[in-house]
Amino acid sequence: MKENVFDVLLYLFENYIDTDEMEKPDKDALEIELERVGFPELEIDKAFEWLESMTVVVDDASINEKRMAELAMRFYTQQEMERLDVECRGYLLFLEQVGVLDSGTREIVIERVLALNTDEIDLEQMKWVVLMVLFYQPDREVAYAWMEDLVFEDMEAIVH
């Protein structure tokens, strides 16, 4: 079984995201559990680094700066295009157009995808990364809830 950083992150997110603060185990306990479940130590360490590097956007831009950001067009670098296929890039654009992502959170999503160090990311993985990023952003509860519905509706469609 070849587990990667994304698999570890997904396991943590699915099992611990909705638990109360008082019930959350500490990092050492999580590492022991992840090893017990079968994740390699190196991938566990990389997953914790990934989470610790999560950037939070501080939304203090003026109205004019926000308007300029809305009008700006995002061009992807060659490296980004190699890792994010057309479907993923189109999905990010869609999420921006419907207001789930703003330019700042889009950049965090792209940065976090690149930090996974995988050759390519598929649309389902992209959705989970977006969900994880939104979870850590202050005042993005509505966007998170909307994205959560999208992710879990897609999972139900696959199961049925």
PyMOL commands that place a pseudoatom at each C-alpha (Angstrom):
pseudoatom trace, name=CA, resn=MET, resi=1, chain=A, elem=C, hetatm=0, pos=[0.000, 0.000, 0.000]
pseudoatom trace, name=CA, resn=LYS, resi=2, chain=A, elem=C, hetatm=0, pos=[1.646, 3.238, -1.175]
pseudoatom trace, name=CA, resn=GLU, resi=3, chain=A, elem=C, hetatm=0, pos=[0.376, 6.038, 1.019]
pseudoatom trace, name=CA, resn=ASN, resi=4, chain=A, elem=C, hetatm=0, pos=[1.275, 9.638, 0.345]
pseudoatom trace, name=CA, resn=VAL, resi=5, chain=A, elem=C, hetatm=0, pos=[0.987, 12.950, 2.165]
pseudoatom trace, name=CA, resn=PHE, resi=6, chain=A, elem=C, hetatm=0, pos=[-2.457, 13.577, 0.708]
pseudoatom trace, name=CA, resn=ASP, resi=7, chain=A, elem=C, hetatm=0, pos=[-3.741, 10.268, 2.117]
pseudoatom trace, name=CA, resn=VAL, resi=8, chain=A, elem=C, hetatm=0, pos=[-2.483, 11.201, 5.591]
pseudoatom trace, name=CA, resn=LEU, resi=9, chain=A, elem=C, hetatm=0, pos=[-4.067, 14.660, 5.354]
pseudoatom trace, name=CA, resn=LEU, resi=10, chain=A, elem=C, hetatm=0, pos=[-7.343, 13.192, 4.186]
pseudoatom trace, name=CA, resn=TYR, resi=11, chain=A, elem=C, hetatm=0, pos=[-7.365, 10.694, 7.061]
pseudoatom trace, name=CA, resn=LEU, resi=12, chain=A, elem=C, hetatm=0, pos=[-6.736, 13.458, 9.600]
pseudoatom trace, name=CA, resn=PHE, resi=13, chain=A, elem=C, hetatm=0, pos=[-9.325, 15.735, 8.052]
pseudoatom trace, name=CA, resn=GLU, resi=14, chain=A, elem=C, hetatm=0, pos=[-12.033, 13.068, 7.878]
pseudoatom trace, name=CA, resn=ASN, resi=15, chain=A, elem=C, hetatm=0, pos=[-11.418, 11.770, 11.400]
pseudoatom trace, name=CA, resn=TYR, resi=16, chain=A, elem=C, hetatm=0, pos=[-10.611, 14.871, 13.420]
pseudoatom trace, name=CA, resn=ILE, resi=17, chain=A, elem=C, hetatm=0, pos=[-12.025, 17.949, 11.712]
pseudoatom trace, name=CA, resn=ASP, resi=18, chain=A, elem=C, hetatm=0, pos=[-15.402, 17.899, 13.466]
pseudoatom trace, name=CA, resn=THR, resi=19, chain=A, elem=C, hetatm=0, pos=[-14.265, 16.858, 16.926]
pseudoatom trace, name=CA, resn=ASP, resi=20, chain=A, elem=C, hetatm=0, pos=[-14.484, 19.279, 19.817]
pseudoatom trace, name=CA, resn=GLU, resi=21, chain=A, elem=C, hetatm=0, pos=[-11.282, 21.065, 20.828]
pseudoatom trace, name=CA, resn=MET, resi=22, chain=A, elem=C, hetatm=0, pos=[-11.286, 19.197, 24.149]
pseudoatom trace, name=CA, resn=GLU, resi=23, chain=A, elem=C, hetatm=0, pos=[-11.445, 15.798, 22.403]
pseudoatom trace, name=CA, resn=LYS, resi=24, chain=A, elem=C, hetatm=0, pos=[-8.644, 16.423, 19.891]
pseudoatom trace, name=CA, resn=PRO, resi=25, chain=A, elem=C, hetatm=0, pos=[-5.519, 14.344, 20.542]
pseudoatom trace, name=CA, resn=ASP, resi=26, chain=A, elem=C, hetatm=0, pos=[-2.132, 16.002, 20.613]
pseudoatom trace, name=CA, resn=LYS, resi=27, chain=A, elem=C, hetatm=0, pos=[0.402, 15.669, 17.804]
pseudoatom trace, name=CA, resn=ASP, resi=28, chain=A, elem=C, hetatm=0, pos=[2.270, 12.781, 19.456]
pseudoatom trace, name=CA, resn=ALA, resi=29, chain=A, elem=C, hetatm=0, pos=[-0.924, 10.773, 19.908]
pseudoatom trace, name=CA, resn=LEU, resi=30, chain=A, elem=C, hetatm=0, pos=[-1.899, 11.448, 16.305]
pseudoatom trace, name=CA, resn=GLU, resi=31, chain=A, elem=C, hetatm=0, pos=[1.505, 10.313, 15.054]
pseudoatom trace, name=CA, resn=ILE, resi=32, chain=A, elem=C, hetatm=0, pos=[1.179, 7.051, 17.003]
pseudoatom trace, name=CA, resn=GLU, resi=33, chain=A, elem=C, hetatm=0, pos=[-2.318, 6.462, 15.647]
pseudoatom trace, name=CA, resn=LEU, resi=34, chain=A, elem=C, hetatm=0, pos=[-1.264, 7.226, 12.074]
pseudoatom trace, name=CA, resn=GLU, resi=35, chain=A, elem=C, hetatm=0, pos=[1.641, 4.789, 12.332]
pseudoatom trace, name=CA, resn=ARG, resi=36, chain=A, elem=C, hetatm=0, pos=[-0.679, 2.169, 13.847]
pseudoatom trace, name=CA, resn=VAL, resi=37, chain=A, elem=C, hetatm=0, pos=[-3.101, 2.609, 10.942]
pseudoatom trace, name=CA, resn=GLY, resi=38, chain=A, elem=C, hetatm=0, pos=[-0.209, 1.996, 8.540]
pseudoatom trace, name=CA, resn=PHE, resi=39, chain=A, elem=C, hetatm=0, pos=[1.000, 5.373, 7.310]
pseudoatom trace, name=CA, resn=PRO, resi=40, chain=A, elem=C, hetatm=0, pos=[4.795, 5.670, 6.827]
pseudoatom trace, name=CA, resn=GLU, resi=41, chain=A, elem=C, hetatm=0, pos=[6.580, 7.953, 9.290]
pseudoatom trace, name=CA, resn=LEU, resi=42, chain=A, elem=C, hetatm=0, pos=[8.049, 10.114, 6.520]
pseudoatom trace, name=CA, resn=GLU, resi=43, chain=A, elem=C, hetatm=0, pos=[4.599, 10.807, 5.048]
pseudoatom trace, name=CA, resn=ILE, resi=44, chain=A, elem=C, hetatm=0, pos=[3.204, 11.574, 8.512]
pseudoatom trace, name=CA, resn=ASP, resi=45, chain=A, elem=C, hetatm=0, pos=[5.990, 14.108, 9.105]
pseudoatom trace, name=CA, resn=LYS, resi=46, chain=A, elem=C, hetatm=0, pos=[5.373, 15.709, 5.706]
pseudoatom trace, name=CA, resn=ALA, resi=47, chain=A, elem=C, hetatm=0, pos=[1.631, 15.940, 6.421]
pseudoatom trace, name=CA, resn=PHE, resi=48, chain=A, elem=C, hetatm=0, pos=[2.224, 17.742, 9.715]
pseudoatom trace, name=CA, resn=GLU, resi=49, chain=A, elem=C, hetatm=0, pos=[4.648, 20.130, 7.979]
pseudoatom trace, name=CA, resn=TRP, resi=50, chain=A, elem=C, hetatm=0, pos=[1.993, 20.765, 5.330]
pseudoatom trace, name=CA, resn=LEU, resi=51, chain=A, elem=C, hetatm=0, pos=[-0.590, 21.604, 7.985]
pseudoatom trace, name=CA, resn=GLU, resi=52, chain=A, elem=C, hetatm=0, pos=[1.815, 23.785, 9.967]
pseudoatom trace, name=CA, resn=SER, resi=53, chain=A, elem=C, hetatm=0, pos=[2.588, 25.754, 6.795]
pseudoatom trace, name=CA, resn=MET, resi=54, chain=A, elem=C, hetatm=0, pos=[-1.076, 26.539, 6.166]
pseudoatom trace, name=CA, resn=THR, resi=55, chain=A, elem=C, hetatm=0, pos=[-1.293, 30.243, 5.453]
pseudoatom trace, name=CA, resn=VAL, resi=56, chain=A, elem=C, hetatm=0, pos=[-4.169, 32.365, 6.688]
pseudoatom trace, name=CA, resn=VAL, resi=57, chain=A, elem=C, hetatm=0, pos=[-5.295, 35.294, 4.577]
pseudoatom trace, name=CA, resn=VAL, resi=58, chain=A, elem=C, hetatm=0, pos=[-5.830, 38.527, 6.451]
pseudoatom trace, name=CA, resn=ASP, resi=59, chain=A, elem=C, hetatm=0, pos=[-8.485, 40.424, 4.563]
pseudoatom trace, name=CA, resn=ASP, resi=60, chain=A, elem=C, hetatm=0, pos=[-7.474, 44.024, 5.166]
pseudoatom trace, name=CA, resn=ALA, resi=61, chain=A, elem=C, hetatm=0, pos=[-7.373, 45.216, 1.570]
pseudoatom trace, name=CA, resn=SER, resi=62, chain=A, elem=C, hetatm=0, pos=[-9.074, 48.485, 0.759]
pseudoatom trace, name=CA, resn=ILE, resi=63, chain=A, elem=C, hetatm=0, pos=[-12.159, 48.551, -1.472]
pseudoatom trace, name=CA, resn=ASN, resi=64, chain=A, elem=C, hetatm=0, pos=[-10.090, 49.721, -4.446]
pseudoatom trace, name=CA, resn=GLU, resi=65, chain=A, elem=C, hetatm=0, pos=[-7.524, 46.948, -3.943]
pseudoatom trace, name=CA, resn=LYS, resi=66, chain=A, elem=C, hetatm=0, pos=[-10.322, 44.367, -3.731]
pseudoatom trace, name=CA, resn=ARG, resi=67, chain=A, elem=C, hetatm=0, pos=[-11.910, 45.682, -6.908]
pseudoatom trace, name=CA, resn=MET, resi=68, chain=A, elem=C, hetatm=0, pos=[-8.564, 45.524, -8.721]
pseudoatom trace, name=CA, resn=ALA, resi=69, chain=A, elem=C, hetatm=0, pos=[-8.059, 41.945, -7.512]
pseudoatom trace, name=CA, resn=GLU, resi=70, chain=A, elem=C, hetatm=0, pos=[-11.495, 41.027, -8.870]
pseudoatom trace, name=CA, resn=LEU, resi=71, chain=A, elem=C, hetatm=0, pos=[-10.573, 42.419, -12.287]
pseudoatom trace, name=CA, resn=ALA, resi=72, chain=A, elem=C, hetatm=0, pos=[-7.144, 40.768, -12.371]
pseudoatom trace, name=CA, resn=MET, resi=73, chain=A, elem=C, hetatm=0, pos=[-6.544, 37.638, -14.410]
pseudoatom trace, name=CA, resn=ARG, resi=74, chain=A, elem=C, hetatm=0, pos=[-4.515, 34.758, -13.006]
pseudoatom trace, name=CA, resn=PHE, resi=75, chain=A, elem=C, hetatm=0, pos=[-1.823, 33.315, -15.271]
pseudoatom trace, name=CA, resn=TYR, resi=76, chain=A, elem=C, hetatm=0, pos=[-0.377, 29.963, -14.266]
pseudoatom trace, name=CA, resn=THR, resi=77, chain=A, elem=C, hetatm=0, pos=[3.331, 29.180, -14.338]
pseudoatom trace, name=CA, resn=GLN, resi=78, chain=A, elem=C, hetatm=0, pos=[4.613, 26.182, -16.265]
pseudoatom trace, name=CA, resn=GLN, resi=79, chain=A, elem=C, hetatm=0, pos=[5.121, 24.270, -13.013]
pseudoatom trace, name=CA, resn=GLU, resi=80, chain=A, elem=C, hetatm=0, pos=[1.558, 25.017, -11.894]
pseudoatom trace, name=CA, resn=MET, resi=81, chain=A, elem=C, hetatm=0, pos=[0.149, 23.923, -15.267]
pseudoatom trace, name=CA, resn=GLU, resi=82, chain=A, elem=C, hetatm=0, pos=[2.101, 20.656, -15.062]
pseudoatom trace, name=CA, resn=ARG, resi=83, chain=A, elem=C, hetatm=0, pos=[0.621, 19.878, -11.648]
pseudoatom trace, name=CA, resn=LEU, resi=84, chain=A, elem=C, hetatm=0, pos=[-2.872, 21.313, -12.164]
pseudoatom trace, name=CA, resn=ASP, resi=85, chain=A, elem=C, hetatm=0, pos=[-4.597, 20.088, -15.285]
pseudoatom trace, name=CA, resn=VAL, resi=86, chain=A, elem=C, hetatm=0, pos=[-7.163, 22.115, -17.213]
pseudoatom trace, name=CA, resn=GLU, resi=87, chain=A, elem=C, hetatm=0, pos=[-10.013, 20.604, -15.191]
pseudoatom trace, name=CA, resn=CYS, resi=88, chain=A, elem=C, hetatm=0, pos=[-8.450, 21.685, -11.866]
pseudoatom trace, name=CA, resn=ARG, resi=89, chain=A, elem=C, hetatm=0, pos=[-7.637, 25.175, -13.109]
pseudoatom trace, name=CA, resn=GLY, resi=90, chain=A, elem=C, hetatm=0, pos=[-11.143, 25.535, -14.493]
pseudoatom trace, name=CA, resn=TYR, resi=91, chain=A, elem=C, hetatm=0, pos=[-12.604, 24.402, -11.187]
pseudoatom trace, name=CA, resn=LEU, resi=92, chain=A, elem=C, hetatm=0, pos=[-10.590, 27.025, -9.312]
pseudoatom trace, name=CA, resn=LEU, resi=93, chain=A, elem=C, hetatm=0, pos=[-11.914, 29.664, -11.691]
pseudoatom trace, name=CA, resn=PHE, resi=94, chain=A, elem=C, hetatm=0, pos=[-15.465, 28.392, -11.150]
pseudoatom trace, name=CA, resn=LEU, resi=95, chain=A, elem=C, hetatm=0, pos=[-15.028, 28.574, -7.355]
pseudoatom trace, name=CA, resn=GLU, resi=96, chain=A, elem=C, hetatm=0, pos=[-13.831, 32.161, -7.681]
pseudoatom trace, name=CA, resn=GLN, resi=97, chain=A, elem=C, hetatm=0, pos=[-16.709, 33.131, -9.926]
pseudoatom trace, name=CA, resn=VAL, resi=98, chain=A, elem=C, hetatm=0, pos=[-19.308, 31.774, -7.494]
pseudoatom trace, name=CA, resn=GLY, resi=99, chain=A, elem=C, hetatm=0, pos=[-17.592, 33.415, -4.507]
pseudoatom trace, name=CA, resn=VAL, resi=100, chain=A, elem=C, hetatm=0, pos=[-16.266, 30.343, -2.699]
pseudoatom trace, name=CA, resn=LEU, resi=101, chain=A, elem=C, hetatm=0, pos=[-12.682, 31.474, -3.239]
pseudoatom trace, name=CA, resn=ASP, resi=102, chain=A, elem=C, hetatm=0, pos=[-11.247, 34.929, -3.456]
pseudoatom trace, name=CA, resn=SER, resi=103, chain=A, elem=C, hetatm=0, pos=[-7.881, 35.664, -5.017]
pseudoatom trace, name=CA, resn=GLY, resi=104, chain=A, elem=C, hetatm=0, pos=[-6.066, 35.241, -1.697]
pseudoatom trace, name=CA, resn=THR, resi=105, chain=A, elem=C, hetatm=0, pos=[-7.539, 31.863, -0.846]
pseudoatom trace, name=CA, resn=ARG, resi=106, chain=A, elem=C, hetatm=0, pos=[-7.041, 30.711, -4.444]
pseudoatom trace, name=CA, resn=GLU, resi=107, chain=A, elem=C, hetatm=0, pos=[-3.332, 31.448, -4.065]
pseudoatom trace, name=CA, resn=ILE, resi=108, chain=A, elem=C, hetatm=0, pos=[-3.203, 29.510, -0.807]
pseudoatom trace, name=CA, resn=VAL, resi=109, chain=A, elem=C, hetatm=0, pos=[-4.905, 26.548, -2.501]
pseudoatom trace, name=CA, resn=ILE, resi=110, chain=A, elem=C, hetatm=0, pos=[-2.377, 26.621, -5.338]
pseudoatom trace, name=CA, resn=GLU, resi=111, chain=A, elem=C, hetatm=0, pos=[0.534, 26.928, -2.918]
pseudoatom trace, name=CA, resn=ARG, resi=112, chain=A, elem=C, hetatm=0, pos=[-0.781, 24.041, -0.788]
pseudoatom trace, name=CA, resn=VAL, resi=113, chain=A, elem=C, hetatm=0, pos=[-1.275, 21.849, -3.874]
pseudoatom trace, name=CA, resn=LEU, resi=114, chain=A, elem=C, hetatm=0, pos=[2.306, 22.508, -4.956]
pseudoatom trace, name=CA, resn=ALA, resi=115, chain=A, elem=C, hetatm=0, pos=[3.482, 21.733, -1.418]
pseudoatom trace, name=CA, resn=LEU, resi=116, chain=A, elem=C, hetatm=0, pos=[2.048, 18.208, -1.716]
pseudoatom trace, name=CA, resn=ASN, resi=117, chain=A, elem=C, hetatm=0, pos=[4.983, 17.334, -4.019]
pseudoatom trace, name=CA, resn=THR, resi=118, chain=A, elem=C, hetatm=0, pos=[2.938, 15.005, -6.213]
pseudoatom trace, name=CA, resn=ASP, resi=119, chain=A, elem=C, hetatm=0, pos=[3.348, 14.829, -9.972]
pseudoatom trace, name=CA, resn=GLU, resi=120, chain=A, elem=C, hetatm=0, pos=[-0.234, 15.791, -10.666]
pseudoatom trace, name=CA, resn=ILE, resi=121, chain=A, elem=C, hetatm=0, pos=[-3.364, 16.352, -8.642]
pseudoatom trace, name=CA, resn=ASP, resi=122, chain=A, elem=C, hetatm=0, pos=[-6.798, 15.257, -9.783]
pseudoatom trace, name=CA, resn=LEU, resi=123, chain=A, elem=C, hetatm=0, pos=[-10.056, 17.142, -9.335]
pseudoatom trace, name=CA, resn=GLU, resi=124, chain=A, elem=C, hetatm=0, pos=[-11.183, 15.133, -6.301]
pseudoatom trace, name=CA, resn=GLN, resi=125, chain=A, elem=C, hetatm=0, pos=[-7.900, 15.841, -4.499]
pseudoatom trace, name=CA, resn=MET, resi=126, chain=A, elem=C, hetatm=0, pos=[-8.192, 19.512, -5.470]
pseudoatom trace, name=CA, resn=LYS, resi=127, chain=A, elem=C, hetatm=0, pos=[-11.639, 19.699, -3.886]
pseudoatom trace, name=CA, resn=TRP, resi=128, chain=A, elem=C, hetatm=0, pos=[-10.279, 18.286, -0.629]
pseudoatom trace, name=CA, resn=VAL, resi=129, chain=A, elem=C, hetatm=0, pos=[-7.386, 20.755, -0.605]
pseudoatom trace, name=CA, resn=VAL, resi=130, chain=A, elem=C, hetatm=0, pos=[-9.848, 23.628, -1.151]
pseudoatom trace, name=CA, resn=LEU, resi=131, chain=A, elem=C, hetatm=0, pos=[-11.948, 22.310, 1.735]
pseudoatom trace, name=CA, resn=MET, resi=132, chain=A, elem=C, hetatm=0, pos=[-8.912, 22.076, 4.026]
pseudoatom trace, name=CA, resn=VAL, resi=133, chain=A, elem=C, hetatm=0, pos=[-7.746, 25.582, 3.126]
pseudoatom trace, name=CA, resn=LEU, resi=134, chain=A, elem=C, hetatm=0, pos=[-11.205, 27.079, 3.696]
pseudoatom trace, name=CA, resn=PHE, resi=135, chain=A, elem=C, hetatm=0, pos=[-11.436, 25.355, 7.064]
pseudoatom trace, name=CA, resn=TYR, resi=136, chain=A, elem=C, hetatm=0, pos=[-8.391, 27.288, 8.256]
pseudoatom trace, name=CA, resn=GLN, resi=137, chain=A, elem=C, hetatm=0, pos=[-9.516, 30.680, 6.923]
pseudoatom trace, name=CA, resn=PRO, resi=138, chain=A, elem=C, hetatm=0, pos=[-11.269, 33.031, 9.332]
pseudoatom trace, name=CA, resn=ASP, resi=139, chain=A, elem=C, hetatm=0, pos=[-14.765, 34.233, 8.390]
pseudoatom trace, name=CA, resn=ARG, resi=140, chain=A, elem=C, hetatm=0, pos=[-15.102, 31.690, 5.568]
pseudoatom trace, name=CA, resn=GLU, resi=141, chain=A, elem=C, hetatm=0, pos=[-17.689, 29.447, 7.223]
pseudoatom trace, name=CA, resn=VAL, resi=142, chain=A, elem=C, hetatm=0, pos=[-20.275, 29.894, 4.447]
pseudoatom trace, name=CA, resn=ALA, resi=143, chain=A, elem=C, hetatm=0, pos=[-17.736, 29.128, 1.727]
pseudoatom trace, name=CA, resn=TYR, resi=144, chain=A, elem=C, hetatm=0, pos=[-16.516, 26.115, 3.719]
pseudoatom trace, name=CA, resn=ALA, resi=145, chain=A, elem=C, hetatm=0, pos=[-20.078, 24.794, 4.143]
pseudoatom trace, name=CA, resn=TRP, resi=146, chain=A, elem=C, hetatm=0, pos=[-20.769, 25.231, 0.440]
pseudoatom trace, name=CA, resn=MET, resi=147, chain=A, elem=C, hetatm=0, pos=[-17.561, 23.434, -0.490]
pseudoatom trace, name=CA, resn=GLU, resi=148, chain=A, elem=C, hetatm=0, pos=[-18.222, 20.685, 2.045]
pseudoatom trace, name=CA, resn=ASP, resi=149, chain=A, elem=C, hetatm=0, pos=[-21.597, 20.042, 0.385]
pseudoatom trace, name=CA, resn=LEU, resi=150, chain=A, elem=C, hetatm=0, pos=[-19.899, 19.818, -3.020]
pseudoatom trace, name=CA, resn=VAL, resi=151, chain=A, elem=C, hetatm=0, pos=[-17.275, 17.361, -1.800]
pseudoatom trace, name=CA, resn=PHE, resi=152, chain=A, elem=C, hetatm=0, pos=[-19.658, 15.080, 0.056]
pseudoatom trace, name=CA, resn=GLU, resi=153, chain=A, elem=C, hetatm=0, pos=[-22.358, 15.184, -2.638]
pseudoatom trace, name=CA, resn=ASP, resi=154, chain=A, elem=C, hetatm=0, pos=[-19.739, 14.026, -5.135]
pseudoatom trace, name=CA, resn=MET, resi=155, chain=A, elem=C, hetatm=0, pos=[-18.697, 11.215, -2.780]
pseudoatom trace, name=CA, resn=GLU, resi=156, chain=A, elem=C, hetatm=0, pos=[-22.323, 10.055, -2.418]
pseudoatom trace, name=CA, resn=ALA, resi=157, chain=A, elem=C, hetatm=0, pos=[-22.721, 10.032, -6.196]
pseudoatom trace, name=CA, resn=ILE, resi=158, chain=A, elem=C, hetatm=0, pos=[-19.650, 7.824, -6.512]
pseudoatom trace, name=CA, resn=VAL, resi=159, chain=A, elem=C, hetatm=0, pos=[-20.872, 5.397, -3.825]
pseudoatom trace, name=CA, resn=HIS, resi=160, chain=A, elem=C, hetatm=0, pos=[-24.356, 5.069, -5.336]
for i in range(1, 160): cmd.bond("trace and resi %d" % i, "trace and resi %d" % (i + 1))
show_as sticks, trace
zoom trace
